């Protein structure tokens, strides 16, 4: 299991809390083999969190850092796996590379 918790610096920011909750609820509706399923959305004190399945694998960010430029065939394969997600318009801004997310949303194995 993996937990995503809203950052401490955003606890007082109602807009950030709404975005976090919207992301969690949207992700919970998605069922796709390349996306970790959301199992629970909760609150403890003034902080929100959601629990999701842990997906073993390398993040896209780490793959690019390790390999440099991706070969065209691999890039197309990755895009093909993400296409159903993009079509559902559910890619939250927090899942973009470099944001410090710890959950792998794409399974490279």
Helices and strands as residue ranges (DSSP letters): E 2-5, G 8-10, H 14-29, E 38-44, E 47-52, H 60-67, H 72-87, G 93-95
